[in-house]
Amino acid sequence: MAHQGHAQAERWWSHIEYLADDRMRGRETGSPEHRVAADYIARMFRKAGLRPGAGSSFIQPVSFTARRIVEARSSVSLLRGGAEEKLTLGEDLTINVRVANAPFTEARVIFAGYGLSIPSRNHDDFAGLDLNGKIVLVMPGGPKGIAGPLLSHSQSQRWSELRKRGAIGLLTVSSPAGDTPWSRSSLARLNPQMTLTDATLDETAGQRFNGAINPNAAEKFFAGSGKAARPLIDAALKGEPLPSFDLPASIRATIAMDSWPVESQNVIGILPGKRSHGNRDLSNQYVVLSAHMDHLGVGSPIRGDSIFNGAMDNASGVAMLIEVARAAAAGKRSARSIIFIAVTGEEKGLLGSRYFANHPTVPARSIVANINTDMFLPVIPMRSLIVNGLEESDLAADARRAGASLGVEVVTDPEPARNAFTRSDQYSFIKKGIPSISLKTGFVKDSPEHETIKRWRSDRYHAPSDDLGQPVNFQSAALFSRLYLRIVQEIADRPTRPSWNADSFFRRMAPDRG
């Protein structure tokens, strides 16, 4: 691809050309091509001047169990008034095989609004409901007026709350306003999904059934209830209050799955901090920079192409990680040490970062901050930097100082309803109480640049068209690289340990950290 740009952006693009080439076959977690990508990243880390971050190696092994549904031997039906209505897998609903669905389940269905319990905001969709032994059906989104990070965290903890109340399964109506249209997301149902082999890290334990409902098929589940699905979906998209009520139906599901072990890897390098002989030696504290290297592999063809290259998602973030490592190692050594980690299994549910957060290669207490980069989208001019989590910790001051030094405004997420703060690998660190942020190219809501971003998501997100042939703004990538490095330097050299803000919900996750 011919382009003009900063030398660093040229190097950045060269890494993407390697990682997102068709020969890499979409870097599916555990695939031979993913291992080739991991070895490449390890070589680049070594070449940049990093030390191995997993003992004597750059590679941290991660074990998974993969599952794939066998639709020919699977079926789901609605039972209502003595009649059975068979549902079509892929058309009416999909089965989430990240969950170890039971071979056979028959249970009543209950509608529980958004399926959220947020005591600090006096919101409880489960109040007065008997969920014991039932499959809970919920709408996407959440009530307006609840901050995006708190709402997103509550959504991620939904099953934990349901399990406490005796539920055995979960059905979620897919959002018609989501990043991926049903026509595309349903194609992914035949791809393998994964869980960590370490059962102590399984956040879906106890679920016998988990599925996603096509919003256009939702009326089938509400038939006979006296309520229509479409007004409820429309209300959910606006964040309006939702009722909760029993549905006059049961689910009967027979689920057949193939499963097999998968071995994959995180790639970890360390840039040691500058040791001090005074009382302020911070070299034994670590700032973690993360980006996921996996993507979706090879899937059902879309417009004749079946390789999901993942150039922006997230070869771009890994390439940026490599270039920031190179620049940091070539410059003045910071006070704190810096860990660079390319994680596996993000597309499988943030699994590689969850594994590292629970099995860190340095003392857990020594990790003071995380900066994650996932699909930062340099497809528009960079006029500002979005920092997800800006309102949550004092890392905001570091980001703003870095932005001011380069004349770039640092802003909060203009689309808070997308809940980006807990949708990528930074969330694995957040749950351990580590102040975290993620970075993206900024835009003004409803601007032409915003429309470009929305078109990119609609046309290229989780699609084969996220490839090397798409338009890229190299000046934007070069500026992002410089700003990313400045933020890292600010955090790595600050005299005090980063902390959550006093009013941040996430502060409670690690009260000893502050």
Buried (B, 14 or more C-beta within 10 A) or exposed (E): EEEEBBEBBBBBBEBBBBBBBEEBBBBBBBBEBBBBBBBBBBEBBEEBEBBBBBEEBBBBEBBBBBBBBEBEEBBBBBBBEEEEBEBEBBEBBBBBBBBBBBEEBBBBBBBBBBBBBBEEBEBBBBEEBEBEEBBBBBBBBBBEEBBBBBBBBBBBBBBEBBBEBEBBBBBBBBBBEBBBEBEBBBBBBBBBBBBBBBEEBBBBBBBBBBBBBBBBBBEBBBBEBEEEBEEBBEBBBEBEEBEBBEBBBBBBBBBBBEBEEBEBBBBBBBBBBBEEEEEEEBBEBBBBBBBBBBBBBBBBEBEEBBBBBBBBBBBBBBBBBBBBBBBBBEEEBBBBBBBBBBBBBBBBBBBBBBBBBBBBBBEEEEBBBBBBBBBBBBBBBBBBBBBBBBBBBBBBBBBBBBBEBEEBEBBBBBBBBBBBBBBBBBBBBBBBBBBBBBBBBBBEEEEEBBEBBBEBBEEBBBBBBBBBEBEBBBBBBBBBBBBBBBBBBBBBBBEEBBBBBEEBBBBEBBEEBB
